[in-house]
Amino acid sequence: QVQLVESGGGLVQTGGSLRLSCVASGRTLSNYAMGWFRQAPGKEREFVAHVTWSGDSTNYADSVKGRFTVSRVKGSNTMFLHMNSLKPEDTAVYYCAVALVGSWFDWIRDGEWGQGTGYGYWGQGTQVTVNS
C-alpha cells in the first residue's frame, strides 16, 4: 500500500502564492508518476499537473499553465506544487495521486497522466481557498 499526505493548503488573497507538498510512504516505489488533481464544490475532479518518476517530464492543465509549477525531489517520494498568481477559480480541494506506470510510452502518448483513472493511490486532499 501507498500512503499519500498533502500539506500546504490555506487561505490566500487573489494574486497570492502557495506551495503544496505531497509525501508518499509505504511500499517501495519505482517507475511511478505523481499528479495533482483538484475538485471544487459542485464540480467534477479535474487534472492540474503531472510529473514523471525522473522529474524530467511535466504536464499541466491549460488553466494553470504559466502559474503553477510541479516538481519532485529526486531520491525522495516528495512532490510539490508551486502555485502563483492564484485566482478565486483555483479554490478547491487539491489531491495528490500516484500511478504505477507499466508502459511509459503509452502513459505519455495516450495522455493517461491527465486521467484520474490512471492513478491508483490518492491522498486525503488539502483545501485551497482564494479570496477575491
C-alpha positions as CSV (number, residue, x, y, z in Angstrom):
1,Q,0.0,0.0,0.0
2,V,1.0,3.6,-0.6
3,Q,0.0,6.4,1.7
4,L,0.0,10.0,0.5
5,V,-0.2,13.0,2.7
6,E,-0.7,16.5,1.3
7,S,0.0,19.8,3.1
8,G,0.4,23.5,2.5
9,G,-3.2,24.4,1.7
10,G,-4.8,27.5,3.2
11,L,-6.5,30.8,2.6
12,V,-4.8,33.4,0.3
13,Q,-5.8,36.6,-1.5
14,T,-6.1,36.8,-5.3
15,G,-2.7,37.1,-6.8
16,G,-1.0,35.3,-3.9
17,S,1.0,32.1,-3.8
18,L,1.0,28.8,-2.0
19,R,3.2,25.7,-2.1
20,L,1.6,22.3,-1.7
21,S,3.6,19.3,-0.7
22,C,2.8,15.6,-1.1
23,V,4.8,12.9,0.6
24,A,4.4,9.2,-0.4
25,S,5.2,6.4,2.0
26,G,4.5,2.7,2.4
27,R,5.7,0.2,-0.2
28,T,8.9,0.8,-2.1
29,L,8.0,2.9,-5.2
30,S,9.7,2.7,-8.5
31,N,8.7,3.5,-12.1
32,Y,5.8,5.7,-11.0
33,A,4.3,9.1,-11.8
34,M,2.8,11.6,-9.5
35,G,0.0,14.0,-10.2
36,W,-2.2,16.8,-8.7
37,F,-5.9,17.0,-9.2
38,R,-8.5,19.3,-7.7
39,Q,-12.2,19.4,-7.1
40,A,-14.2,22.5,-6.5
41,P,-17.7,22.4,-4.8
42,G,-20.3,21.1,-7.2
43,K,-17.7,20.3,-9.9
44,E,-16.0,17.2,-11.3
45,R,-12.5,16.4,-10.2
46,E,-10.0,17.8,-12.7
47,F,-6.4,17.3,-13.6
48,V,-3.9,20.0,-12.6
49,A,-0.4,18.8,-13.1
50,H,1.8,15.7,-13.5
51,V,5.4,14.8,-13.1
52,T,7.2,11.6,-14.1
53,W,9.3,9.5,-11.8
54,S,12.5,11.0,-13.1
55,G,11.1,14.5,-12.8
56,D,12.1,15.3,-16.3
57,S,8.7,15.5,-17.8
58,T,5.8,17.6,-16.6
59,N,2.3,18.4,-17.9
60,Y,-0.2,21.0,-16.9
61,A,-3.9,21.8,-17.4
62,D,-4.3,24.8,-19.6
63,S,-6.0,26.7,-16.8
64,V,-2.8,26.7,-14.7
65,K,0.0,26.8,-17.3
66,G,2.4,29.6,-16.5
67,R,1.2,30.0,-13.0
68,F,1.7,26.6,-11.4
69,T,4.9,24.5,-11.3
70,V,5.1,20.9,-10.3
71,S,8.4,19.4,-9.1
72,R,9.8,16.3,-7.4
73,V,12.6,15.9,-5.0
74,K,15.0,13.4,-6.6
75,G,15.7,10.5,-4.4
76,S,12.6,11.0,-2.3
77,N,8.9,10.4,-2.6
78,T,8.1,14.1,-2.3
79,M,6.3,16.3,-4.8
80,F,5.5,20.0,-4.7
81,L,3.0,22.2,-6.5
82,H,4.1,25.9,-6.5
83,M,1.0,28.0,-7.2
84,N,1.5,31.6,-8.2
85,S,-1.0,34.3,-9.3
86,L,-3.8,32.5,-7.6
87,K,-7.4,33.2,-8.7
88,P,-10.7,32.6,-7.0
89,E,-11.4,29.9,-9.6
90,D,-8.4,28.0,-8.2
91,T,-10.4,27.4,-5.0
92,A,-10.7,23.6,-4.5
93,V,-9.6,20.6,-2.6
94,Y,-6.3,19.6,-4.1
95,Y,-5.4,15.9,-4.2
96,C,-2.1,14.2,-4.7
97,A,-2.0,10.9,-6.6
98,V,0.4,8.2,-7.6
99,A,0.3,6.0,-10.6
100,L,2.4,2.8,-11.1
101,V,3.3,3.1,-14.8
102,G,3.5,-0.1,-16.8
103,S,4.4,1.5,-20.2
104,W,5.8,5.0,-20.2
105,F,5.3,5.1,-24.0
106,D,1.5,4.5,-23.5
107,W,1.4,6.8,-20.4
108,I,2.8,9.7,-22.4
109,R,1.3,9.0,-25.8
110,D,-2.2,8.4,-24.6
111,G,-2.2,11.2,-22.1
112,E,-3.0,8.8,-19.3
113,W,-1.3,11.3,-16.9
114,G,-4.3,13.6,-17.2
115,Q,-6.9,10.9,-16.4
116,G,-7.8,10.2,-12.7
117,T,-8.5,6.6,-13.6
118,G,-4.8,6.1,-14.3
119,Y,-3.8,6.7,-10.7
120,G,-4.2,4.0,-8.1
121,Y,-3.3,5.9,-4.9
122,W,-4.8,9.1,-3.6
123,G,-4.3,11.4,-0.7
124,Q,-7.0,12.9,1.5
125,G,-6.7,16.3,0.0
126,T,-5.8,19.8,1.2
127,Q,-8.1,22.8,0.9
128,V,-7.0,25.9,-1.1
129,T,-9.2,28.9,-0.8
130,V,-8.5,32.1,-2.8
131,N,-10.4,35.2,-1.8
132,S,-11.2,37.9,-4.3
